[in-house]
């Protein structure tokens, strides 16, 4: 890699405010805010609106849209197409 053209890759805490969950990882994200982590060190913190802890797909609360029922209802109401 060429020197001086890449952003700094360092430990950053991502905090999901909706689920009150935080995790430490490495990233190039920057933030003015900091947080003291469990290891006693201070890291930049980035607040996110959703993570795997609060996302409906991962929590099992996702709803499935019944498109087949809607198509059948449309066909009953307006008849099966195929007009000329």
C-alpha positions as CSV (number, residue, x, y, z in Angstrom):
1,X,0.0,0.0,0.0
2,X,1.1,3.5,-0.7
3,X,1.9,5.6,2.4
4,X,-0.3,8.6,3.3
5,X,-3.3,8.0,1.1
6,X,-5.3,5.6,3.3
7,X,-7.4,6.6,6.3
8,X,-6.3,5.4,9.7
9,X,-7.6,1.9,10.6
10,X,-8.1,1.7,14.4
11,X,-10.4,0.3,17.1
12,X,-13.8,2.0,17.2
13,X,-16.9,1.3,19.4
14,X,-20.2,1.1,17.5
15,X,-23.2,1.7,19.8
16,X,-26.8,0.7,18.9
17,X,-28.8,3.2,20.9
18,X,-32.2,1.5,20.3
19,X,-31.0,-1.8,21.8
20,X,-28.5,-0.4,24.3
21,X,-25.8,-2.6,22.8
22,X,-22.2,-1.7,21.9
23,X,-19.3,-3.6,20.3
24,X,-15.7,-2.9,19.7
25,X,-14.2,-3.5,16.2
26,X,-11.7,-1.9,13.9
27,X,-12.8,0.7,11.4
28,X,-11.8,3.8,9.5
29,X,-14.8,5.7,10.9
30,X,-14.0,8.8,13.0
31,X,-15.9,10.5,15.8
32,X,-15.4,13.4,18.1
33,X,-17.2,11.5,21.0
34,X,-15.3,8.9,23.0
35,X,-16.3,6.1,25.4
36,X,-14.4,4.2,28.1
37,X,-14.6,0.5,27.1
38,X,-14.5,-2.6,29.4
39,X,-10.7,-2.9,29.1
40,X,-10.3,0.6,30.6
41,X,-9.1,2.3,27.4
42,X,-10.9,5.2,25.7
43,X,-12.1,4.7,22.1
44,X,-14.1,6.8,19.6
45,X,-17.8,5.9,19.6
46,X,-20.1,5.9,16.6
47,X,-23.8,5.8,17.2
48,X,-25.8,3.7,14.8
49,X,-29.6,3.5,14.5
50,X,-29.8,-0.3,13.9
51,X,-27.6,-3.3,14.3
52,X,-28.0,-7.1,14.3
53,X,-29.3,-6.9,17.8
54,X,-32.3,-4.6,17.0
55,X,-32.9,-5.4,13.3
56,X,-36.2,-7.2,12.7
57,X,-34.7,-9.8,10.3
58,X,-32.1,-10.9,12.9
59,X,-34.5,-10.8,15.9
60,X,-37.2,-12.9,14.2
61,X,-39.9,-10.2,14.3
62,X,-39.8,-9.6,10.5
63,X,-43.2,-9.7,8.8
64,X,-43.7,-11.5,5.5
65,X,-45.8,-9.7,2.9
66,X,-48.6,-11.9,1.4
67,X,-48.2,-11.0,-2.2
68,X,-49.9,-14.2,-3.5
69,X,-53.1,-13.4,-1.6
70,X,-53.1,-9.9,-3.0
71,X,-52.7,-11.1,-6.6
72,X,-55.5,-13.6,-6.2
73,X,-57.8,-10.9,-4.7
74,X,-57.0,-8.6,-7.7
75,X,-57.8,-11.4,-10.2
76,X,-61.1,-12.1,-8.4
77,X,-62.0,-8.5,-8.4
78,X,-61.0,-7.6,-11.9
79,X,-61.0,-11.0,-13.6
80,X,-58.0,-12.7,-15.1
81,X,-56.5,-10.5,-17.8
82,X,-55.6,-11.6,-21.3
83,X,-57.6,-9.0,-23.0
84,X,-56.9,-8.2,-26.6
